[in-house]
Amino acid sequence: MAGIEEVVVTAQKRQSSVQDAPMSISAIGGEDMAFRAVNNVTDLQSQIPGLNVSESGGASLISIRGVGTNVDTGATEPGVAVHIDGVYQPRPTTGPLGLSDLDRVEVLRGPQGTLYGRNSTGGVINFLLKRPTDTYESTLKLSVGSFEQRGAVGIVSGPLIQGTLDGRLVGEWDADGGFVKDETSGKESNGHHGYGGRAALAWMPAEDLTVDLSVLYRYDDGGGVTPRDVIRVPPQPNQELLGYFIPPGFTTRPDQSITGSTTKRKLNFLPYGERETTNGALTATWNLDALSLKSITGVQDHHFENVYDADFTSDDLTNFYGYRNRSKSFSEELTASGSSDSLQWLVGAFYFHEKFSPFLPVTIPKAVAGGLVPGSAGLMLELGSDETTRSVAAFTDLTYSLSESFRLIGGARILRDEKTADTTNQYFTSVAGIPIQLPNVPGVLTSCDDLHTSLTGKKFTPKLGAQYDITSSMMTYAQYTLGFKSGGSNFSSCGNTYEPEEVKSVEVGLKSRWFNRRLIANVSVFDSRYTNFQTLKINNLSASIVNAPKARVRGGDLELTALVAEPVLLTAAVSVLDAYYQKFCDTDSSKPAAQRVNDCPYEGGTGQDLKGVELSRAPDYTVNLGAEYSFETPADWVNRWRLRGEWFKSAPVVFRPFGGPEDGQKSYSLVNAYLSTNDVSGNLGLRLFVKNIMNTEYYLYSAADAAGRVYGPGGEPRRFGLEMTYHWF
């Protein structure tokens, strides 16, 4: 009986088997992704141990081992670095780029500061797209599903000049009616419509030289590109007076909001958003006798805009009329690699440049200006910034064999970040319909005009380790590494900056194959200590990133794959975490009376001491179990079948560190099922899936503000779908 197929990855910027890579890594092929209906990054959460993904406001909030970002506007850089074909994606709002033409996804857990550099203190996700083929083929996919889901994907690939130039063309369209109902209008409020495509060329001008060009485009619009948040705790009248200058007679009535439902809310208008992204990658690889040279050039133009009812009630409290951001980036990575009898080596250089322009207009119609302007009504905020980031780095990665079974691992990266920002924040009220600019009120309304800030960060991030082959089918490794995440400027305030996040991490792992590759078992344990850990803080009218002085994440991951018999495949993945603040003081703007409870002895009693409190989106454990059964029938038409069932369970999840029941999600489980079948020729295929079979209600995220309101998006309810695929060869 054949064993489990080896998976080849490029996580070390050169090809190797997952089982030979001295790191904690999971990989899923594109066909498996399609079979399991992984249509977005959120779907990966039930497939990869240690991965937690939330969606809010059109952004994917990704955490690995409890480290990521909680900012849903896309206005900060993530702590898990996402790449598409080796090109770094600077913003979490770029959407489902390239997932309809995916070759595989690689998820690297833990800091990756040496090979991947800045903003990878939690880990890295690599999406690798399919290359053009040297034979003609075409594919048509049509899909339908619950919540009025429908879609189509067309793919054509093959040689343009035989043996020299291959091409690939992909077009996609999809739409969804949404599942979060606005009870005010009686309509679903988070539907979306999207289309896009990809054009790729593979040029082979010489036997040892290849040049790959890939251009991706994606456009989405509708309420699904805005927050689908629902109310968990409604606004508190007394706190509305405190936080928003709203007179008691104007406060929200109980019948103007819905609580306790992940799929229902009341709004005073339906949201709408647009997202457009163009992504280009040019990769040239030159393989010489003893040397391989590689260049990856990336460009991206990303625009994101939405309009939504930001209080998530039918009262007219807070509205975001036209939040938008624009990101234009360029990156270049050059590497040279080679090997001798005892040494594998790689050296490289990296350059990144981004121009980022966020702008947030907020209206609070019922507010008065707190006595600052007699007879005034309403409060308008215009918060914006023009930011520029430049990053340069040089790095190396080395593996030296002391013997046939024992290797030393080393590496280092030297990087320099420069960030500048010009911030303009202004506040207005209205008197007799005439806008009046308000004066600066420190701590409440902090205004500025073209305020310039500049930050420079430098860091040396080494890696040291060892790898030992216990047998030909069992390997162990240990490594020590440093990671670095850039600091920055909070555009919703004036001159408020936060420090870079740094991490020191130790990891030990064991990878093994058993019974002629019929069982693969991989385990890793780790201990990561963070300095200036970046986390979200909401204070009065603004949200900002602040630094927790110290945090610690330790735990372990276990992955098992077993081919019990030729048609039966079992998979299991377990992640265990102990992630907590070691030193942090913070205030909860949604509960002002609790701000001075258990004062911080090391920060002058300015808030709650959160020492020992669990980090956000870092559950104590997650479990992923799956079982597949493949078989053939003697039918003349449909004869190949594949069945899979999955069970995912998460321990309670903390979203905010203040301990209220609305600040997290209780332990929950999800059950998914998949079925695929093909005809005898292999041309026609059908796929059927059902996700969240038990229709479990759960939350993905929570935030709170000075009105006492707590809100956040719910997970998808039960969803089913059918896809038909036809291949021409």
N, C-alpha and C positions, 0 to 999 in steps of 0.2 A: 504494500500500500504506500502511495506517495505521501511525503510529509507536508507540513505547512510551508507554503511558498515564502522564500526570503523576500523581504522588502528592502529595496535600495533607496537610500536617501542622500541628500546633499547638505545635511545640516552643518557639516564641518567645512563647507565650501569646496568639497571634493566628494566623489561618490564613495559610499561604504554601505554595508548592510546595517540595518538597525541593531542587530545583535553584536556588531563589532564597534559601534560608536560608543565611546566612554562618556555617556551623558544620559539623562532621563528624557527619552523621546518617544512619542507615539506618532504613527503614520497611518493614514487611511487613503486608499486608492480612490480615484474618481468614480469607478464603477460601483464600489461599495458606498460611496457618498450618495450616488444617484439612487441606488437600491434602497437606502435608508432615508431617502427624501430629505437630505441635509440641504436645505435651500438658503440658509443664512448662517451666520456665525453662532447665533443662539442655539441652533440645533446641534452644534458640536458639543454642547455642555453634557449631554447624555451619552457621549461617545468617548470622551477623553478624561482620564482621572486628573483631579486637581484643577480643572478648568471651570470657572464660573463666569457666565455671560448674562448681562442684563441689557434690555433695550429701553431707551427712553429718549424721546425727542428726536428720533431718527438716528441716534448714535448707538453704537455697540460698545457697551462698557465691559471690557474684558479684564478678568483677573485670573492669574495663575498662582496657585499656592497663596492666595490671599493678597496678592499685590497687583494693582492695576490703577484704575481711575474711577471716580464717582461723579465726574462732571459730565452732564448730558448735553451740553451745548456744543461740544467740539472745540471749545475755546482753550483747552489745555492739551498738551501732548500726553499720549497714553504711557502707561508703565509696562505694557506688553507690546513689543514691537511687531507690527504686522508688515509682511512683505508680499508682493505679488511678482513672481518671476525675478526675485532678487532686488526689487525696487521698494524702498521704504515708503510706507503710507503714513503721512504725518498726522492725519486727522481721523477720528473715529466715526465721522459722519459720511464716509464715502460710499457706503451701501454695498450691495451684493455684486461686486465687480468680478466677472470672470467665472462665477460658480457654475455656469451652464456648460463650461468647456474645461473642466478641471481634470488634471492628470492625477494629482494627489495633494494632500495637505500634511504638513509636518509640524508638530507642536513640540517645542523644546521647553521643558520646565526648569525654572530656576534662573538666576542671573546669567546673562550671556555677554558680559562686558567686553570680552577679548575679541571675538569674531564679529559681533553685531553692534557693540558700542552703546551709545547713548540710548536711554529710554527702553532698556531691556532688562530692568531690575527684577521684573516678574518672570520674564521668559520671552519667547519668540513664536509667532505663527507664520509659517511659510506656505503660501498658495502657489503651486506649480501648475501652469496651464499646459494643455496638450500642444505638441509641436505639429507642424504640417507633416503629412504622410507622403511617402514616395510612391504610393499606389492610390488610384482613384477610389474615393468612397464618399458617400453622402448620407445624411441622417435627418429625419424629420421626427420631432417629438411634439405630441399634443397632449395637454393635460386639463383635467377638470377636477373640482373638489368642492368641499363645503365652503360656506361663506362666499359663494359666487366666485370661487377661484377658477381661473382659466388661464391657459398659457400656451405658447408655441415657441419652439426652438428649431432652427434650420442650420445645418452644418454641411459645408462642402470642402473637401480637402483632396490634394493630389499634386502631382508634378506639373509645373508650368514649363520648365525646360528639363527634360529627362536627365537625371543625374547631377543637375546643377542648381535648380531652383524649384522649391516646393512652396505651395501656398495653402492657406486655410482661411475660410470665411464663415463667420458665425453671426446669425441674427436671432434676437430674442424679443418676446413680448409677453407681458403677464399683467393680470389685474386681479383684484380681490375686493370683495364688498365690505370687509371689515367685520369685527365681532364685538366692538364696544358700542352699545346703543346709547344715544343721547335721548333721554326721556322727554326733554323739552320739545324737540322737533319730531321725535318718533323715528329718527333715521340713524343708521350706523355711522359712526363718526371717525373710523380709522381705516376706511378703505383706501386703496392706492391703485395707481396705474403706472406701468413702467415699460420701457423698451431700451434696447441697446444692441451692442454687437462687438465683434472683434475681427480684426484683419491681421493675419500673421504670415510672414515670409521666412523661409529657411534657405539661405544661399550657401552653397558649397563651392567656392571658386577654386579650391585646391583640396587635395586629399586630407591635409592636416589643418584646414582652416574652415570654420563655420561662422556664419553671421545670421543672427536671428533678430527679426523685427516684429514687435507685437504692439498693436494699438487697440485700446479698450475704450468703449464709450458707454455711458449709462445715464438715463434720465428717469426720474420718478417724480410723481406729484400726487396730491391728495392728502386726506387727513392722516394717512398712515406714515407720512413723513414728519409728523408733529408728535408731541407727547400724547400717549394714550392713557395718561395717568387718571386714576380715580381717587375719590376722597376716602381716606382711612379714618381721619378725625376731622370733623367740620371746623370752620373758623369759630373762634371763641370771641363773643362780642366785646368783652372787656379788653382783650388783647388786640382786637382790631383798633380800638381807640389808642392803645399804646403804640402799636407798630405802624399803623397806616394813617394816623391823624383823622380817623373816621368817627364822626359823632355817634353816640349810642343809638340814636333813632334811625341811623342809616345801616345798621349792621345786618348781617345775613340771618334770615329766618330759617328755622329748622326744615321747612319744606323746600328749601332751595338747594338742597344737596342730598345725595344718596351715599350711605355708608354701608360697608359689609358686602359689597359686590365687586368682583374684578371685571365685570363686563357691562356695568351700567353707570351712568353719570348724568348730571344735569348741567347744561352749558347755556350761556346766553348768546353764543353764535358757534357755528361749526368751524373747526380748524381747517387750515389748508397750508400745504407746504410744497416746495420744489427743491429738487436736488439734481445736480448735473455734474458729471465727472468725466474727464478725458485723461487717460493714462497711457503713456508710451514707454516702451522698454527696448533698447538696442543692446544686444549681447553679442560680443565677438570672442571666439575661442580659437587659440592657435596652439596646437599640440606639436611641439618639437620633440626631438629624440629624448632629451633629458629635462625638458622644461615645458610647462604649460602656462600660457599667458591668457588672461581673461579680462575683459572690460564690460561693465554693466552701466549703461547710461539710462537714467530715468527722468521723465518729466511728468508733471501732473498739474491739471487745472481743475479746481474743485470749487463749486458754488453751491451754497446751501441757504435756504430762506424759508421762514414759516411765520404764520399768523395764528395765534391761538389764545383761548380764554385761560389765562394763567392761574386763576383761582379755582378752576375746575368745578364751579358751581353756577347756578343760573342767576346769581346776583352779579351785578356789574362792578366787581371789585378791582381786579387787576387784569390787564390785557397786554399781550406782547404783539404789537402791530408791526410786523416786518422785521423780526430778528433775522440777521443774515451774517454770513461770514464768507470770505473768499480766500482761498489758499492757492498759491502758485509756487511750485517747488521744482528744483532741479537737483539731481544727485549723480555722482560718478564714483564708481569703485573699480580700482585696478588691482589685480592680484597676479602673482607669479608663484607657481608651486612646482615641486619636483620631489624626487626620492632617490636614495641610494640604497646600498645593502642594509644600512642600519638607521637611516634618517629619512623621515618624511617631513617636508617643510612647506610653509606657505608664508609669504609676505604680501602686504597690501597697503593701499592708501585709499582714503575715502574723503569725499567732499559733499556737503549738503548746503543748499540755500533755499530759504522759503520766505515769501512775503505773505503775511496773514493779516486780514482786516476784518475783525468782528465789529458789529454794530447792533446795539440792543435798545430799541425805543419801547418804553413802558408807559402805560397810562393807568392812573388810579382815579377814575372819574368821581368817586364820592369823597375823596380826601379834601380836607381844608389844609391850609398851609401852616397849621399849628400856631396861628396868631402872628406869623411873620408878615403876612400881607392881609390887612383887614378886608373882609368881604370877598376873599378869594374862594375859588372852588376848583377842585381837581388838582392833580399833581401829575406832571409829565417828566419822565427821565429820558435823556438821550446819552447813552454810554457807548463810547467807541474808541478804537485804537488802530494804529497802523504799526505792525510789528515786523521786524526782520530778524531772521536767524541765519547765522553762518556757522558751520561746523566743519572742522578738518580733523583727520585722524590718520595715524600710521599704526599698523598692527602686524603681528606675526603669530603663527601657531606651529608648534614643533612636536614631533613624536620621535623619540630616540630609543631604539631597541638595544637593550643591554644583553639580551639573549633572545632565543626564538620565542620565549613565552613571557618575557618581562619587558615592559616599555615605560619610559618616563615621558610625561606630558608637560609641556610648557607653552606659555604664550604671554603676550603683553599687548596693550593698546595705549597709545598716547593720544589724547584728544583735547581739543580746544573748542569751546562754544562761545560765540558772541551773540548777544541778543540786545536789540534796541527797540524801544516802543515810544510812540508819540500818542498820548492819551488825551481825549477831550470828553469830559463828563459835565453835563449841564442839566439843571432842574428848573422847571417852569410851573407856574400856576396860572389861573385865568381870572381876570377881573372884568366883568361886563363883556366877556368874549374876547378880551385882548390878552395875549400871552405875556406874562411878566416873569423875567428870570429871577430865581430865588438866590439869596446870598448863601455863602458857605456856612454849614452848620456842622462842625467837627463831630465825627462819629455817627452822624445821621445823614446829612446831605453834603458830601464832600465833592465840590466842583473843581474843575481845572480846565485849562485851555491850552491844548498842544503841549502838555507836560512831557518832557523828554526823560526817559530812564534808559540806563545802559548797564548790562550785566555781562561779565566775562567769567567763564568757568574753565578750569584746566584740571585734568585728572589722568593719572597713570593707573591702569587696571590690569594687573597681572593674573596669571593662572598657573598653578602648579599642581601636578598630580602624577599618578602612576596607574598602570594597567597590567593585569597579570592573567594569563590564560591558565586556569587550573587544569583543564583538559581541552581537547579540541572542540568541545561543545559547551564549555562553561568559562566565563570570563568575569573578573571582578575589577573594579576601578575605585579610585578615591581621588578627589580633587578639591583644591581651595581656590576660590575666585573672588574678584571684586567686581562690583557693578556700579553704574553711575546713571542718574536721571537728571536732566537739565533743570535748573531753576527757571524762574520767569517772573512776569509782571501780571498782576490781577487787573484786567482791563476795566472791571466794574468799580474800581476804586482809583484813587489818584496817588501814584507813586508807591503803592503797596506791592512789595515783591516777596518772593519766597525762595528759600535756599535750595541748592541741588540735593537730591536724595542719593545716598550712598549705601552700599551693602557689602558685607563680608560674609561669604557663604562657604560651608563645608558640605560635601556630598560624598556618600559611599554607595556603590551599587553592585549588583550581581545580575548577570544575564546568562541564561542557560537554555539549552535545547536538550530534550529527553526523548527516548524511544524513537530514534531515527526521525527526529524533527516532528513527531506527532504531538509533542507538548513543548510549548515555549513559556518560560517563566522568568520574568524580570522584576526586580525589586530595587528600590533605592530609599535611603534615609538621608536627611539633610538638616542643617541648622543654619539659618540666615539671620544676621543681626543688622538692622537698618538704623542709620543715622539721618536725622532730618526727614523722616518718612512723610511724604506728601499726602494730605488728606483734605476733604472738602469741609468748609465751614460756611454756614448761612447766618448772617448777622443783619438784622433789620431789613433793609431793602436790597442787600447785595449778597452774592455768593463769592467766595474766594478760596484759594488754596492756601493752607497754612502748613507749617512743619511740626510734626510730633517729634520731640528730640530723639526718642529711642523707641524702636519696636523690634519684636523678635518673632520669627516664624520657624517652627521646626515640625518635623513629621516624616511621613513616608508614603511611597506609592508602590502598588503591586499590580502587575498586569499578567494575566494568564490567557493562553490560547491553546485549546486542546482539540485535536482531531480524534474524537472517540472512536469513530468508525468512518469509513469512506464518505458516507452521506451526512454525518453529524459533526458539527463544529460548535464548541462551547467557548465563550469568552467571558472574562471577569476582570474587573478593574476596581481597585479600592484605593482611596486617598484618605490619609489621616493627617490632621493639622492641629497644631497648638500655636495659634497666631494671636498675639496680644500686644498692647502698648506697654512698654516698660517705663515710659515717662511721657506724660501728656496731660495738659490742662486745657479744657475747652468749656464753652458755654452753649447752652441750648436755647436758641432764640424763641423756640415755640413754648418754652416754660420758663419765663423770666424769674419766677419765684424760686426756682431750683438752682439758679446760677451759682449761689454761694454755699450750697450744701457740700460738705466734705471738701473744703477749700484746698487748693494746691499748696503745700508747704514750700515748694521750690519755685513758685511763680507769684508769690505775694498775695495769695488768696483771691485770684481774679476769676476763678471758675471752678468747675468740678474736677476733682482728681480722678483721671480715667486709667490710672495704673492698673494693669491686670485685665482690663476690659478687652474683649475679643475684637479683632479687626473686622472691618466691613467686608461682607461677601467672602468669608473664610470659614465655612462650616467645619465642625470638628471631624466629620467624615462624609464621604460620598461613596456610593456603591453602584457599579454598573455591571449588570449581568445580561448575557445574551446567549441564545441558542438558535442554531441554524440547522435546517434539514434540506438536503438537495436530493432529488430523485428524478428518474425518467420513467415515462409510461410508454406503452407500445402504440399509442395513438398515431395515426398517419399525419396529423397536422401539429397540434400542440403536444409536445412530449417531454420538455425539460422544465422542471419546477424548482423553485427555491423559496423556502419559508424561513422567517426569522421572528423571534419574539424578544423583547427587551424589557428589563426592569431597572429603573433608576431610583435611588433613594438618597435623600440629602438630610443630614442633621439640621437642626435649626440654624438659620442664617441671620446674622446681624447686618442691618443696613445703616443704622445710626447707633452711636455708642452709648446712648443715654438710658437704655434699659426699659423703655416702655414697651407694652405688647405690640404697639403699632410701629415700633422701630426695627422690626425684623419679620421673619417668616418662620412659622413652626415647621417641624420636620414633615416632609411630604415625599410622596412616591409618584412616579409616572410609569405607565405601561404602554409600550408601543408594539405594533405588529406590522410585518411587511410580507408581501407575496409577489413573486415575479414568475413569468412563464415565457418560453420562447417556442417558436415553431421549429420544425425539423431542419429547415434551411438556415436558421439563425437570423433571418432577415426581420421578422416581426417579433416584437416583444411587448408584453403588458406588465405593468407594475401597479400594485394596489397597496396603499398604506393606511393605517389608522394610528394616529398619535394621541397620547393622553386618553386612552380607552376608558379609564375610570372617571373622566371629566373632573379631575382634581382642580380645585381652585387654589391658586398660590400667587404670591407677589414676587416680582423680580427686583424691586428697588423701593426705597422710601426716602422722602425728603420732607422737610418741615420749614415753616417760616414764622415770622414774628406775629402773625395773626392766630397762632396756635393750630393752624391747619397742618395735617400730615397727609401726604399724597404719594402715589407711586403707581407704576404700571403693573397689571396682572399678567400672568402667563397665559398662553393660548389655551382655550378650552378644547374639548375633543375636536379633532380635525381629521378628515379622511380625504383621499384623493386617488385618482386613477390616471395613469400615464400610458399612452401608446407610443411605441417607437418603431420606426421602420428604417432599415439600413439598406442602401444600395452599394454593392461592391464592384 
